[in-house]
Amino acid sequence: MDEIVEVSIRPDGRVEIHVTGVDGMACLDTTEELVALLGGEVETQQLTAEAYNTASEDQQDRLWH
């Protein structure tokens, strides 16, 4: 599955970021720079089921090297 980062800006100015295609907590690394560029404040955070998946060995190699 492709890694997809979807950014939505609400009429009230709130920004929502939804990440798919990334297993484990790597989604936080994926969005870290974007969050910093948007001001660095996170009001709330909800993890999806994918966040609790264990990354495959190939993914771990890609993430850590």
N, CA, C and O atoms as CSV, one atom per row, in Angstrom:
chain,resi,resn,atom,element,x,y,z
A,1,MET,N,N,0.839,-1.173,0.000
A,1,MET,CA,C,0.000,0.000,0.000
A,1,MET,C,C,0.890,1.244,0.000
A,1,MET,O,O,1.918,1.280,0.676
A,2,ASP,N,N,0.494,2.244,-0.749
A,2,ASP,CA,C,1.231,3.504,-0.803
A,2,ASP,C,C,1.028,4.297,0.476
A,2,ASP,O,O,-0.026,4.226,1.108
A,3,GLU,N,N,2.044,5.047,0.842
A,3,GLU,CA,C,1.933,5.955,1.982
A,3,GLU,C,C,1.200,7.207,1.511
A,3,GLU,O,O,1.599,7.836,0.531
A,4,ILE,N,N,0.134,7.562,2.208
A,4,ILE,CA,C,-0.669,8.729,1.844
A,4,ILE,C,C,-0.835,9.616,3.065
A,4,ILE,O,O,-1.210,9.143,4.138
A,5,VAL,N,N,-0.553,10.907,2.901
A,5,VAL,CA,C,-0.771,11.897,3.948
A,5,VAL,C,C,-1.843,12.846,3.422
A,5,VAL,O,O,-1.635,13.539,2.426
A,6,GLU,N,N,-2.979,12.870,4.093
A,6,GLU,CA,C,-4.093,13.727,3.696
A,6,GLU,C,C,-4.216,14.869,4.704
A,6,GLU,O,O,-4.314,14.637,5.909
A,7,VAL,N,N,-4.210,16.087,4.205
A,7,VAL,CA,C,-4.299,17.274,5.061
A,7,VAL,C,C,-5.611,17.979,4.748
A,7,VAL,O,O,-5.907,18.281,3.592
A,8,SER,N,N,-6.400,18.238,5.797
A,8,SER,CA,C,-7.661,18.963,5.647
A,8,SER,C,C,-7.605,20.216,6.515
A,8,SER,O,O,-7.183,20.174,7.670
A,9,ILE,N,N,-8.035,21.319,5.935
A,9,ILE,CA,C,-8.110,22.574,6.689
A,9,ILE,C,C,-9.588,22.900,6.850
A,9,ILE,O,O,-10.306,23.112,5.873
A,10,ARG,N,N,-10.022,22.934,8.096
A,10,ARG,CA,C,-11.422,23.196,8.429
A,10,ARG,C,C,-11.733,24.687,8.296
A,10,ARG,O,O,-10.825,25.516,8.356
A,11,PRO,N,N,-13.001,25.031,8.116
A,11,PRO,CA,C,-13.389,26.451,8.028
A,11,PRO,C,C,-12.954,27.272,9.250
A,11,PRO,O,O,-12.711,28.474,9.138
A,12,ASP,N,N,-12.857,26.621,10.410
A,12,ASP,CA,C,-12.443,27.355,11.619
A,12,ASP,C,C,-10.921,27.445,11.756
A,12,ASP,O,O,-10.422,27.958,12.758
A,13,GLY,N,N,-10.176,26.948,10.750
A,13,GLY,CA,C,-8.720,27.039,10.750
A,13,GLY,C,C,-8.007,25.818,11.301
A,13,GLY,O,O,-6.786,25.708,11.180
A,14,ARG,N,N,-8.754,24.893,11.909
A,14,ARG,CA,C,-8.113,23.679,12.418
A,14,ARG,C,C,-7.584,22.846,11.251
A,14,ARG,O,O,-8.208,22.775,10.192
A,15,VAL,N,N,-6.452,22.233,11.454
A,15,VAL,CA,C,-5.837,21.380,10.440
A,15,VAL,C,C,-5.890,19.946,10.929
A,15,VAL,O,O,-5.541,19.657,12.074
A,16,GLU,N,N,-6.329,19.046,10.056
A,16,GLU,CA,C,-6.346,17.622,10.377
A,16,GLU,C,C,-5.416,16.905,9.407
A,16,GLU,O,O,-5.432,17.165,8.203
A,17,ILE,N,N,-4.614,16.007,9.944
A,17,ILE,CA,C,-3.691,15.216,9.131
A,17,ILE,C,C,-4.042,13.754,9.344
A,17,ILE,O,O,-4.125,13.284,10.479
A,18,HIS,N,N,-4.248,13.037,8.245
A,18,HIS,CA,C,-4.575,11.612,8.320
A,18,HIS,C,C,-3.556,10.861,7.467
A,18,HIS,O,O,-3.364,11.180,6.294
A,19,VAL,N,N,-2.907,9.866,8.062
A,19,VAL,CA,C,-1.873,9.091,7.376
A,19,VAL,C,C,-2.371,7.662,7.184
A,19,VAL,O,O,-2.876,7.046,8.122
A,20,THR,N,N,-2.229,7.138,5.968
A,20,THR,CA,C,-2.541,5.738,5.697
A,20,THR,C,C,-1.354,5.104,4.984
A,20,THR,O,O,-0.544,5.784,4.354
A,21,GLY,N,N,-1.276,3.795,5.100
A,21,GLY,CA,C,-0.214,3.055,4.426
A,21,GLY,C,C,1.087,3.004,5.191
A,21,GLY,O,O,2.118,2.627,4.634
A,22,VAL,N,N,1.058,3.378,6.468
A,22,VAL,CA,C,2.260,3.343,7.307
A,22,VAL,C,C,1.930,2.538,8.555
A,22,VAL,O,O,1.052,2.925,9.326
A,23,ASP,N,N,2.616,1.431,8.760
A,23,ASP,CA,C,2.387,0.613,9.952
A,23,ASP,C,C,3.219,1.118,11.113
A,23,ASP,O,O,4.297,1.684,10.933
A,24,GLY,N,N,2.700,0.901,12.293
A,24,GLY,CA,C,3.424,1.276,13.499
A,24,GLY,C,C,3.385,2.775,13.725
A,24,GLY,O,O,2.604,3.498,13.106
A,25,MET,N,N,4.237,3.222,14.617
A,25,MET,CA,C,4.259,4.628,15.005
A,25,MET,C,C,5.065,5.494,14.030
A,25,MET,O,O,5.303,6.672,14.300
A,26,ALA,N,N,5.483,4.921,12.907
A,26,ALA,CA,C,6.229,5.679,11.903
A,26,ALA,C,C,5.401,6.825,11.342
A,26,ALA,O,O,5.953,7.764,10.768
A,27,CYS,N,N,4.078,6.761,11.499
A,27,CYS,CA,C,3.226,7.853,11.026
A,27,CYS,C,C,3.594,9.161,11.718
A,27,CYS,O,O,3.465,10.232,11.124
A,28,LEU,N,N,4.046,9.087,12.957
A,28,LEU,CA,C,4.454,10.296,13.680
A,28,LEU,C,C,5.702,10.902,13.053
A,28,LEU,O,O,5.822,12.123,12.955
A,29,ASP,N,N,6.621,10.059,12.635
A,29,ASP,CA,C,7.829,10.537,11.944
A,29,ASP,C,C,7.466,11.135,10.595
A,29,ASP,O,O,8.052,12.129,10.165
A,30,THR,N,N,6.489,10.515,9.928
A,30,THR,CA,C,6.055,10.971,8.610
A,30,THR,C,C,5.510,12.389,8.664
A,30,THR,O,O,5.719,13.166,7.732
A,31,THR,N,N,4.816,12.737,9.738
A,31,THR,CA,C,4.154,14.037,9.822
A,31,THR,C,C,4.911,15.059,10.678
A,31,THR,O,O,4.480,16.208,10.779
A,32,GLU,N,N,6.007,14.670,11.284
A,32,GLU,CA,C,6.726,15.549,12.216
A,32,GLU,C,C,7.092,16.901,11.603
A,32,GLU,O,O,6.824,17.942,12.203
A,33,GLU,N,N,7.693,16.896,10.429
A,33,GLU,CA,C,8.111,18.149,9.795
A,33,GLU,C,C,6.899,18.999,9.409
A,33,GLU,O,O,6.918,20.219,9.568
A,34,LEU,N,N,5.854,18.360,8.906
A,34,LEU,CA,C,4.645,19.088,8.532
A,34,LEU,C,C,4.014,19.761,9.745
A,34,LEU,O,O,3.600,20.918,9.668
A,35,VAL,N,N,3.938,19.052,10.852
A,35,VAL,CA,C,3.388,19.622,12.089
A,35,VAL,C,C,4.231,20.822,12.524
A,35,VAL,O,O,3.681,21.845,12.931
A,36,ALA,N,N,5.544,20.710,12.442
A,36,ALA,CA,C,6.426,21.817,12.817
A,36,ALA,C,C,6.187,23.034,11.924
A,36,ALA,O,O,6.153,24.165,12.408
A,37,LEU,N,N,6.022,22.803,10.624
A,37,LEU,CA,C,5.775,23.900,9.696
A,37,LEU,C,C,4.434,24.583,9.954
A,37,LEU,O,O,4.264,25.765,9.654
A,38,LEU,N,N,3.494,23.838,10.505
A,38,LEU,CA,C,2.162,24.379,10.795
A,38,LEU,C,C,2.081,25.026,12.174
A,38,LEU,O,O,1.000,25.430,12.601
A,39,GLY,N,N,3.188,25.125,12.861
A,39,GLY,CA,C,3.201,25.799,14.150
A,39,GLY,C,C,3.581,24.911,15.313
A,39,GLY,O,O,3.846,25.409,16.408
A,40,GLY,N,N,3.615,23.607,15.102
A,40,GLY,CA,C,4.112,22.688,16.105
A,40,GLY,C,C,3.166,22.332,17.233
A,40,GLY,O,O,3.523,21.535,18.100
A,41,GLU,N,N,1.976,22.897,17.248
A,41,GLU,CA,C,1.030,22.586,18.313
A,41,GLU,C,C,0.062,21.500,17.859
A,41,GLU,O,O,-0.542,21.602,16.791
A,42,VAL,N,N,-0.078,20.471,18.669
A,42,VAL,CA,C,-1.038,19.407,18.401
A,42,VAL,C,C,-2.078,19.458,19.508
A,42,VAL,O,O,-1.769,19.231,20.678
A,43,GLU,N,N,-3.318,19.759,19.125
A,43,GLU,CA,C,-4.393,19.852,20.104
A,43,GLU,C,C,-4.837,18.472,20.568
A,43,GLU,O,O,-4.935,18.206,21.766
A,44,THR,N,N,-5.101,17.609,19.612
A,44,THR,CA,C,-5.490,16.234,19.918
A,44,THR,C,C,-4.840,15.312,18.901
A,44,THR,O,O,-4.477,15.725,17.800
A,45,GLN,N,N,-4.703,14.070,19.291
A,45,GLN,CA,C,-4.104,13.072,18.408
A,45,GLN,C,C,-4.849,11.768,18.588
A,45,GLN,O,O,-5.009,11.286,19.709
A,46,GLN,N,N,-5.307,11.194,17.480
A,46,GLN,CA,C,-5.975,9.903,17.520
A,46,GLN,C,C,-5.201,8.947,16.623
A,46,GLN,O,O,-4.997,9.222,15.440
A,47,LEU,N,N,-4.782,7.850,17.177
A,47,LEU,CA,C,-4.061,6.852,16.395
A,47,LEU,C,C,-5.057,5.897,15.751
A,47,LEU,O,O,-6.060,5.530,16.363
A,48,THR,N,N,-4.778,5.496,14.515
A,48,THR,CA,C,-5.609,4.519,13.830
A,48,THR,C,C,-5.128,3.119,14.172
A,48,THR,O,O,-4.106,2.955,14.838
A,49,ALA,N,N,-5.847,2.129,13.727
A,49,ALA,CA,C,-5.465,0.734,13.965
A,49,ALA,C,C,-4.091,0.435,13.368
A,49,ALA,O,O,-3.344,-0.376,13.914
A,50,GLU,N,N,-3.752,1.085,12.248
A,50,GLU,CA,C,-2.446,0.873,11.616
A,50,GLU,C,C,-1.289,1.227,12.551
A,50,GLU,O,O,-0.212,0.638,12.457
A,51,ALA,N,N,-1.506,2.180,13.446
A,51,ALA,CA,C,-0.442,2.594,14.362
A,51,ALA,C,C,-0.045,1.468,15.305
A,51,ALA,O,O,1.069,1.453,15.830
A,52,TYR,N,N,-0.943,0.543,15.516
A,52,TYR,CA,C,-0.666,-0.566,16.433
A,52,TYR,C,C,-0.154,-1.805,15.709
A,52,TYR,O,O,0.136,-2.818,16.345
A,53,ASN,N,N,-0.040,-1.733,14.380
A,53,ASN,CA,C,0.538,-2.829,13.609
A,53,ASN,C,C,2.049,-2.801,13.763
A,53,ASN,O,O,2.641,-1.739,13.959
A,54,THR,N,N,2.660,-3.951,13.675
A,54,THR,CA,C,4.116,-4.036,13.698
A,54,THR,C,C,4.619,-3.871,12.280
A,54,THR,O,O,4.121,-4.533,11.369
A,55,ALA,N,N,5.589,-3.012,12.074
A,55,ALA,CA,C,6.159,-2.797,10.752
A,55,ALA,C,C,6.896,-4.052,10.310
A,55,ALA,O,O,7.529,-4.729,11.120
A,56,SER,N,N,6.808,-4.358,9.022
A,56,SER,CA,C,7.514,-5.518,8.491
A,56,SER,C,C,9.010,-5.261,8.536
A,56,SER,O,O,9.439,-4.120,8.709
A,57,GLU,N,N,9.813,-6.318,8.380
A,57,GLU,CA,C,11.263,-6.178,8.439
A,57,GLU,C,C,11.764,-5.231,7.354
A,57,GLU,O,O,12.662,-4.428,7.608
A,58,ASP,N,N,11.191,-5.310,6.136
A,58,ASP,CA,C,11.584,-4.414,5.056
A,58,ASP,C,C,11.288,-2.965,5.416
A,58,ASP,O,O,12.099,-2.078,5.148
A,59,GLN,N,N,10.129,-2.722,6.023
A,59,GLN,CA,C,9.767,-1.374,6.412
A,59,GLN,C,C,10.694,-0.863,7.506
A,59,GLN,O,O,11.087,0.304,7.492
A,60,GLN,N,N,11.045,-1.723,8.449
A,60,GLN,CA,C,11.942,-1.309,9.515
A,60,GLN,C,C,13.301,-0.929,8.950
A,60,GLN,O,O,13.897,0.058,9.380
A,61,ASP,N,N,13.798,-1.705,7.986
A,61,ASP,CA,C,15.077,-1.383,7.360
A,61,ASP,C,C,15.006,-0.010,6.698
A,61,ASP,O,O,15.940,0.783,6.811
A,62,ARG,N,N,13.913,0.271,6.017
A,62,ARG,CA,C,13.737,1.539,5.316
A,62,ARG,C,C,13.623,2.691,6.308
A,62,ARG,O,O,14.138,3.781,6.057
A,63,LEU,N,N,12.952,2.454,7.432
A,63,LEU,CA,C,12.731,3.508,8.400
A,63,LEU,C,C,13.964,3.823,9.231
A,63,LEU,O,O,14.164,4.968,9.635
A,64,TRP,N,N,14.783,2.825,9.486
A,64,TRP,CA,C,15.895,3.009,10.415
A,64,TRP,C,C,17.236,3.184,9.736
A,64,TRP,O,O,18.225,3.438,10.423
A,65,HIS,N,N,17.318,3.062,8.442
A,65,HIS,CA,C,18.622,3.176,7.765
A,65,HIS,C,C,18.630,4.336,6.816
A,65,HIS,O,O,19.639,4.588,6.159
